[in-house]
């Protein structure tokens, strides 16, 4: 039986496969997967979002993202959700924002919240939800282990990527690549330091959102670490990402936070490109040390690993991505979670 799912984005970032945010990309791919399977996907997201289902656009301004802007955006989201529930026969609401509790709908329709970010980034109230029929789902086994145990926590639904769309062969070049939002926790300045120590060219792709601390990081930390051979090229869409990762000798992921499920690392492997990463959070699950890349403790070790990247077989990287990171498994994982929520089984019964 087809479902009607109301997907709700983070209020301050448009949804689409070309966007910089991992949660926004996952929402876009899930939306496509639901529509392809005959479900109805309604998406509350900032105007300019690109979805396969029905977009319920919320006004959005790409200006300074200060506290006032965030409060206004959350209020607009809250009202858009209530309008959607009033106008459409929604079976389930699926929230993707770290601030989901600020626009949680009133009791009634079941709610699923995907935890796209490290558990300790969420407000403590999310682990003791008072709203009935409200559930949480992690995106990796590593993240699930970091979550406080509780009756509302479902088994993880691992992130997926479009493997076939990424498996386009490009001639390898000599540069390293790094990619992600321009913000302190991604540690992209460390990629520049490692590339310089390895005497390697580096191309960094990523969008700078106008959060004050992100702008400050870009101006005072990242830019001073760059030079003629270590460059930040700005945001790239899906095709640009595929070409950049496909041509790179390796992808650097020096994340300083406990990554919940690194899409960049998965995408690089799908492109046949080894990943050199700090073993933070789920990165230790994504990268098989010595087989699909290297797990390293610091910038000096990352520099050394850049010189050894050609020892990694690109076909081993592609095979690992095909076996572990498929998009279909993610979409079916969410559909199974929806069924579990909508059709709970008696204690001791097998899950549907």
Number of C-alpha atoms within 10 A of each C-alpha: 4 11 19 18 22 26 26 27 25 22 28 21 22 25 31 24 20 19 22 25 19 21 24 25 20 23 23 25 23 25 25 17 21 22 19 12 12 12 18 20 23 24 28 25 27 25 16 15 22 18 21 19 19 16 19 19 16 19 13 18 12 10 10 14 16 12 10 9 15 15 14 13 20 18 14 17 27 19 13 19 21 14 12 16 16 10 9 12 13 18 17 21 24 24 24 22 23 22 16 24 15 13 20 18 18 10 12 11 16 20 25 23 23 23 25 22 21 20 21 11 9 16 12 10 9 18 18 11 15 10 14 13 15 21 21 22 22 27 22 23 17 21 23 22 13 15 17 11 11 11 9 17 18 18 15 22 21 22 26 23 24 17 21 12 12 22 19 13 12 15 9 15 13 12 19 27 29 27 28 23 21 26 22 19 15 19 20 29 24 23 32 33 20 24 27 18 16 18 14 17 19 29 24 26 24 23 19 17 19 15 15 11 13 16 18 14 19 18 11 10 17 23 15 11 17 19 13 8 15 24 18 22 12 15 20 19 14 17 13 13 22 21 17 26 30 27 21 25 27 31 31 32 27 28 22 16 16 22 23 25 27 22 23 20 26 29 27 29 33 32 30 31 32 36 35 30 28 25 23 20 23 19 26 18 15 24 25 16 18 15 16 28 31 25 23 19 13 13 21 15 18 27 24 15 23 26 15 15 22 14 13 21 16 20 16 18 25 23 14 19 26 19 9 15 22 19 21 15 16 22 23 16 17 20 17 15 21 21 15 14 18 15 11 12 12 8 7 6 8 7 13 10
